[in-house]
């Protein structure tokens, strides 16, 4: 197997895993409309875009920033 075939196979596996993860999230329950982190109501625009949102926009942004920081720097223990 040459490098191009190997890269193509890796790309297909990654795409398949990403698609499976998205479909799994879409199969979850509809949001209650209350942020699981801060207990505020989730913005109506956000719920229209993603009826399964579990966090408000502010908490989702904080969680994403934290996730990116952990990916770059490792866990802060």
Secondary structure by P-SEA (a helix, b strand, c coil): ccaaaaaaaaaaaaaaaaaaaaaaaaaccccccccccccccccaaaaaacccccccaaaaaaaaaaaaaaaaccccc
